[in-house]
């Protein structure tokens, strides 16, 4: 696909990142900025957006901020128009915005479940719709869906979030087929994340007795950011970040009943810091942004990995393939010599 930029050369490309005020979205915006992109930062909280903009500009990129709720389709489309007026045609759109609630399904209200769905799933749909409307007229562009291992295998205490991530996968698969049918050069790719060290565990609504935590192994948001940038520049259907993502997919295919039982036994304790009771009166970001600057990282730096073997293997697949062919040729030559 000739319209795809090289990863090292994103100068003057217009990139939109939703959920850009913190965590993976913020790290992704910075990663694009390092390659010279013009980055539009979308999120609800202006304080976080302003801090993210300063970091993007410090990394060498040009940044513009747009405070918007991704659940509002009309507002998202207006922002997309404003981005193109300010920065030019959108080349890459990264759908990353999300919210969640940690609670058993029986303790979640209808409004809470609806809100998670509206932001995490329909926010993704709204972003895709606004991006696609503009990209199709130019017959170029890339949409990156930031998803999760939980799109393959749901876990207890996050039913609303898991349902939204499954929905994103189904929606994206359908859209890909439609674009192929139309011979469109617009590309849609997905990046499936494992547990990330982001601020969401400190600001998500929580009804578990103790403070929430990601299920190890945990990765730094920069690992996800590098994978997202790479996926935006290469023709891959999807990229998995971390071995747990691949494990979740295969376990659900071959032993779903066993996984049900395993998660019933471990999924409650594993998602909590058992010696730290949570304050259920603290502010959360389900319906409104939390004030202040959340930053990029959560509180789990000491436990988080800065690299993913799976992402490295995807990035180096050409050289690994050549090395594999070389080794196979040497083995075959050795076998032939031994037979003589």
Secondary structure, DSSP 8 states (H G I E B T S, - for coil): -TT---TT--TT-EEEEESTTSHHHHHHHHHHHHTT-EEEEEES-HHHHHHHHHHHHHTT-EEEEEE--TT-HHHHHHHHHHHHHHH-S--EEEE-----EES-GGG--HHHHHHHIIIIIIHHHHHHHHHHHHHHHHT--EEEEEEEGGGTS--TT-HHHHHHHHHHHHHHHHHHHHHHHTT---EEEEEEE-EE--THHHHSEE-SSEEE---SSEE-HHHHHHHHHHHHHS--SEEE-SHHHHHHHHHHHH-HHHHHHHHHHHHHHHTEEEEEE--TTS--SSSS--SS---S--S-GGGEES--HHHHHHHTHHHHHHHHHHHHHHHHHHHHHHH-
